[in-house]
Each structure stands twice: as C-alpha cells, then as structure tokens.
Amino acid sequence: MTHIWQGLRSGQWLTAARARGYSLILLGICAIAVAGWIAMADGLVDRNGKPLGTDFSNVYAAGSLTWQGRPAEAYEPALQHAEEIAVFGGREVPFYGWHYPPFFFAVAVVVAAFPYAWGLAIWLAASFAAYLATIRAILPGRQTLLVAAAFPAVFVNIGHGQNGFLTAALLGGALHLLDRRPWLAGVLIGLLAYKPQFGVLIPVALLASGRWSSIGAAAVTVAALVALSFVTLGGGVWHAFADSMTFTQTVVLEQGGTGWEKIQSIFSAVRMWGAGVHTAYAVQTALALMLAASLAWLWRSDVAFELKASALASGSLLATPYVLDYDLVVLAVAIAFFVRHGLRRGFRTFEISVLAAAWIVPLLSRGIAGVTGIPLGLLVLLTFYLVTLRRAVLDRAGAASVHRIAQA
C-alpha cells in the first residue's frame, strides 16, 4: 500500500511508454466500438432507436428547416421533433432540442446541405482536425496527437455528434494566441459565444490581465455575428430563441431532462442528491464566485501563463450549471497547458496522477454517477483546478525565495 501511495505521489508509474500503450489500447477499443455501433445500425438509426450521432440530428434538422425558410421553428420542440423525424424518413426517433443562439445556424445550414451521413462525417472530421491541431500547437511533442486522439471525451463527443471539438479548438486556440495575436484570440473568443455558458469566466481573466485588444475583438465579433444573423434570418428567430430559453432552463437543466448523470456540474450533483432548484443555484453561484475570485488573482499575478490558461479552461467547465460529459473535450486544453508547464519546470507531488485522472474521467463519469450517485467528473474537475492553484502558489513562493536569496 505504501508503494502504491508513493507511486501516486511521484507519478513515476506513468511512463511515456505506458502513456503510449494505454492510449493505443483505448483508441483501438473505442474504434472497434464505433465501427460496431455503425455496423449494427439499421440505416441511420442505431439498435436502440436513436439516430447515429444522436444530438447531431438536432443540428441537421435545424439546418433543414433553415433551407426551407423556417429557422424559427427549430426553437419549437414539437416542430423541431417533427423535422427530426422527417430527416429519418418518418421513423420515430427521440427528440433532441435545438438550444443554440441563432448564429450557430451557420453550421447547421452547411451540414444540412449534404445527406445526413455525409453531414455528420464532415462535421466530426473537420472539428476533430481543428481540435487535434489546437492541442498539438499548445503541446508540441511526439505523442501529443496520439494521447489527444485517445482522450475518452473524444469518443463521447463522437457518439453524440456534438460540438466539444469546436469548443476546445476555439478556447484552446484563443489561449494559445492570446500573447502572440491578441486580436485573433479575441475573434476566437467571440466565436465561442455559440456556447455562452462557457464564457462566464473568460471576461474575468481578460479584464484582470488587461487584455483590451482581445476584449475589443471579441465584442466586435459577437456584434458582427448577431448583426449577420439578423440580416440573414430576420429578427423573429431571435424572439423564438429568447422564448425557448424557458424550456431549456426548466426542462433540460432544472428538471434534469438530459439526465443528472450526464451533466457534470455541481448544480446537477446537488439536484441528483435531492436538493431543490434554489439550493442548487445557490451552490453553483457560490462556486462560480470563488472561481472568479481565484482566477482574477491568478491572471493578475506573475505566474506562468500555462497555469493561467489551464485554470481558465477547467474553471470554465466548473462555472456553468450546464456542462455535459461531451463538453469535457475542453479538459484536454487544461491538461495540455499544465503538462507543458510541468515538462518545462518539473512536476510536483500528485500532479501527474491528477492529470491522469483528468484524462480518464470522461470514460467513467456518466456510468459511475448513474450507478452510485457519485459525481466523479465534478470531483476530478475540482481537484484538478485546486491542484493548478496550488502549483501557482508554490511556484510564486519558490520564485520569491530565490529572489530573497539572490538579494542576500
């Protein structure tokens, strides 16, 4: 037992060879599972009666409605569901709601220009390539692409045909370019507005560090997206979006329509344990305020940028009440920045083991929460964030100590 504990402290158990081996094994198993899932499907519907790419069906249906000149109907659950059924030739499929701001219709229109299977393949391939390129840019290395491709959240995202790859690429790309090309970073942050729940803490970090160029570029980008959507889709679609937010908040989030085990937030954990909506919001708000305060301190400090970026990526997942397990693709950004810092300056106790836990947790979080009620994804996210803050404090203390010795 002592040997295991020491191994977890030092992280020596996770060698480069083991990381490569684990990644290859998981990549192979998941590739076989995806191939089997497709092979056993009845056309475009799997053996459970769900569309291939499940959630992607709402994007495709919204795009189809837009091609028909009826984009606002995507925000009407009954009409959206009817179009989803029509996409699959009248076969009854589960309802997948369209909850995105109107400017995300741009993606929906593009994918709906192709047959469903091709649209799904193009969407996943393009966004996956952007995700891999971003992680590779953050963390150059021989094994980066392999470990990033085998990250379990990748397969969760593929199974749902979701946008985790795009979210990670935009946030990771923005952080990677923040010092190099602040205006371009701001544009990427503005594009991330299609998932507004992940933008809660980004303004805190940018304001605390005085990133005025990026703030301006992000604001201009969002304004341009809104204006373009008004010009192309009309103002009615924004009214429909605003009206649909009540359904999204009450049914999808507060009542757990998606499933508590799928949502990785502290709000979901409190609700899963039986607490009321107001209590859950209070706990979520308290956590968000603590995250904002710690990130403001961190981004105003002189600690390494990698730690700031890692904390912002993981903190953005923690701050929102609505974060699904496929959104944990963003965790790859936090891991990559932390690993880059560790490779340059060394790893402290438990850091490698916590990084490994963060890497594997998307594979386990939904199943464990569903069976035991333990929100493993949330617990690992909180631990990772706290370890990042601890590293920042220790690095600052070490730098101060060196400075005092140099002056003595």
Residue pairs with C-beta under 8 A, 6 or more apart in sequence:
7 13
8 350
8 353
9 349
9 350
9 353
10 349
10 352
11 347
11 350
11 351
11 352
11 353
11 356
13 353
14 352
14 353
14 356
16 143
19 143
19 147
20 143
20 146
20 147
22 150
23 143
23 146
23 147
23 149
23 150
24 146
24 150
26 150
26 152
26 363
27 146
27 149
27 150
30 150
30 152
30 154
30 155
33 155
34 155
34 158
34 159
37 46
37 52
37 159
38 52
40 46
40 47
41 47
41 52
43 88
44 51
44 52
44 88
44 116
44 117
45 51
45 52
45 88
45 91
45 93
46 52
49 92
49 93
49 94
50 93
50 94
51 57
51 84
51 87
51 88
51 93
51 96
51 116
52 117
52 120
52 161
53 120
53 124
53 159
53 160
53 161
54 94
54 96
54 159
54 160
54 161
55 96
55 160
55 161
55 162
56 111
56 119
56 120
56 123
56 160
56 161
56 162
57 84
57 87
57 88
57 93
57 96
57 116
57 161
58 74
58 80
58 84
58 96
58 97
58 98
59 98
59 107
59 108
59 111
59 112
59 123
59 161
60 87
60 108
60 111
60 112
60 116
60 119
60 120
61 74
61 80
61 83
61 84
61 86
61 87
61 98
61 112
62 71
62 74
62 80
62 83
62 98
62 100
62 105
62 108
62 112
63 105
63 107
63 108
63 109
63 110
63 111
63 112
63 113
63 119
64 83
64 86
64 87
64 112
65 71
65 73
65 74
65 79
65 80
65 83
66 74
66 105
66 108
66 109
66 112
66 233
67 109
67 112
67 113
70 79
71 102
71 105
71 233
71 237
72 233
72 234
72 236
72 237
72 239
72 240
73 79
73 80
73 83
73 240
74 80
74 83
74 98
74 105
74 108
74 240
75 98
75 237
75 240
75 241
75 243
75 244
76 240
76 244
77 95
77 97
77 247
80 95
80 97
80 98
81 95
84 93
84 95
84 96
85 91
85 92
85 93
87 116
88 116
97 247
97 248
97 252
98 244
99 244
99 248
99 252
100 194
100 195
101 193
101 194
101 196
101 229
101 241
102 229
102 233
102 237
102 238
102 241
103 193
103 194
103 225
103 226
103 228
103 229
104 194
105 229
105 233
105 237
107 123
111 119
111 120
111 122
111 123
112 119
113 119
114 122
120 161
123 161
124 158
124 161
124 165
127 163
127 165
127 166
127 169
128 154
128 158
128 165
130 165
130 166
130 169
130 173
131 148
131 154
131 164
131 165
131 166
131 168
131 169
131 172
131 329
131 332
132 145
132 148
132 149
133 169
134 168
134 169
134 172
134 173
134 176
134 333
135 144
135 145
135 148
135 168
135 172
135 332
135 333
135 336
136 144
136 145
136 148
137 172
137 173
137 176
138 172
138 175
138 176
138 333
138 336
138 337
138 340
139 336
139 337
139 339
139 340
144 336
147 359
148 154
148 332
148 336
151 329
151 332
151 359
151 362
152 359
152 360
152 361
152 362
152 363
153 164
153 325
153 326
153 328
153 329
153 331
153 332
153 362
154 165
154 329
155 363
156 164
156 325
156 326
156 328
156 362
156 363
156 366
157 163
157 164
157 165
157 326
157 329
159 326
160 326
162 324
162 326
162 327
163 194
163 195
164 326
164 327
164 328
164 329
164 330
165 329
167 192
167 195
167 198
167 327
167 329
167 330
168 329
168 330
168 332
168 333
170 188
170 189
170 191
170 192
171 188
171 189
171 192
171 198
171 313
171 316
171 330
171 333
172 313
172 330
172 332
172 333
172 336
173 185
173 188
174 185
174 186
174 188
174 189
174 192
174 214
175 185
175 309
175 312
175 313
175 333
175 337
176 185
177 184
177 185
177 188
178 185
178 211
178 214
178 305
178 309
179 305
182 211
182 213
182 214
182 217
183 213
183 214
183 216
183 217
184 217
185 214
185 217
186 211
186 213
186 214
186 215
186 216
186 217
186 218
186 219
186 220
186 221
187 217
187 218
187 221
189 199
189 202
189 206
189 214
189 217
189 218
189 221
190 217
190 218
190 219
190 220
190 221
190 222
190 224
190 225
191 221
191 225
192 198
192 199
192 202
193 199
193 221
193 222
193 225
197 320
197 321
197 322
197 323
198 316
198 317
198 320
198 323
198 327
198 330
199 316
200 288
200 292
200 316
200 319
200 320
201 288
201 291
201 292
201 295
201 312
201 315
201 316
201 319
202 312
202 316
203 215
204 292
204 295
204 296
204 299
205 211
205 295
205 296
205 299
205 308
205 312
206 214
206 215
206 218
207 215
207 296
208 295
208 296
208 297
208 299
208 300
209 299
209 300
209 308
229 237
229 238
230 238
251 257
252 258
252 322
253 263
253 267
253 321
253 322
254 271
254 277
254 280
256 263
256 268
256 271
256 272
258 324
259 370
260 268
260 269
260 271
260 272
260 369
261 272
261 365
261 366
261 367
261 369
261 370
262 324
262 325
262 366
263 321
263 322
263 323
263 324
264 317
264 323
264 324
264 325
264 327
264 328
264 365
264 375
264 377
264 378
264 381
265 284
265 318
265 320
265 321
265 322
265 323
265 378
266 283
266 284
266 287
266 318
266 321
266 375
266 378
267 280
267 281
267 283
267 284
267 321
267 322
268 280
268 321
268 375
268 378
269 375
269 378
270 279
270 280
270 283
270 284
271 277
271 280
272 369
272 373
272 375
273 373
275 283
280 321
281 321
284 321
287 318
287 319
288 318
288 319
291 315
291 318
291 319
291 385
292 319
294 311
294 315
294 389
295 311
295 312
295 315
298 307
298 308
298 311
298 389
298 392
299 308
299 312
301 392
301 396
302 396
302 399
303 392
303 395
303 396
304 341
304 345
304 395
306 337
306 338
306 340
306 341
306 344
307 337
307 338
307 341
307 388
307 391
307 392
307 395
309 333
309 334
309 337
310 333
310 334
310 335
310 337
310 338
310 341
310 388
311 334
311 385
311 388
311 389
311 392
313 330
313 331
313 333
313 334
313 337
314 331
314 334
314 358
314 381
314 384
314 385
314 388
315 385
316 330
317 323
317 327
317 328
317 330
317 331
317 381
318 378
318 381
318 382
318 385
325 362
325 365
325 366
325 377
328 361
328 362
328 365
328 377
331 358
331 359
331 361
331 362
331 381
331 384
334 358
334 384
334 388
335 355
335 358
335 359
338 351
338 355
338 388
338 391
339 355
341 391
342 351
342 352
342 355
345 395
348 390
348 391
348 394
350 387
351 387
351 391
354 380
354 383
354 384
354 387
355 384
357 380
357 383
357 384
358 380
358 381
358 384
361 376
361 377
361 380
361 381
362 377
364 376
365 375
365 376
365 377
365 380
366 377
368 374
368 376
369 375
369 376
369 377
